[in-house]
């Protein structure tokens, strides 16, 4: 019985790092969600402007709407990848506890799940970086006009 408690205690110690990772992923999702909300709000403003715009203003608004659509798509896929990473981290923690409780060797599945979680997080961050690049590029393009 005491060995079993030691195994569970060890599983709790191993689960602490992934839980901190979940906090970071949650913060990333919050930042992405805020950027998506701002892009949607800007799209609504531009759509209202289109109703009363001149030909040149309409062309500029359509160009910005196209950029916003691309940015929104990148943010959506970044959120999807971040949520996937979070779910995989949860599975890592669950597998660690199941392995400790049932004394099953689950080190390989845990390692694979963790590698997949890190891959999904890398994808999310790369998409986030690309979206930021697009946002900054469009602002720079607007300033040069």
C-alpha positions, 0 to 999 in steps of 0.5 A: 500500500505504501509503495502505491502511495509513493507511486501516486505521489511521484505521479503528482510531482511529474504532473506539476510541470504539464499543469504549468504548461496548461496555464501558459497555453490558456494565456496564449488562447486568451491573447489569440481570442482578444486578437480575433475579437479585435479583427472581427470588430474592425471587419464590422467597422469596415463593412459599415464604411463600405455602405457609404464609401467612394470608389477609392475608399471602397477599394481600400476597405476591401483590401483591408477586409481581405487582410482581416480575413486572412488574419482571422483564419490564422488566428482561428487555426492558431487557437485550434492548435493551442487547444489541441496542445492543451488537450494533449497535455491533459492526456499526458497528466491523465496517463501519468495518473492511470499508469501510477494507479494501475501500475501500468507502464505508460511511459512511451504513450506519455512521451508521444503525447507530450511530443505531440503537445509540443508540436501543436504548441509550436504550430500555434505559436508559428501561426500567431507569429505569422498573424502578427507579421501580417498585421504589422505589414498591413499597418506599414503598407497603410502608412506608406500610402 
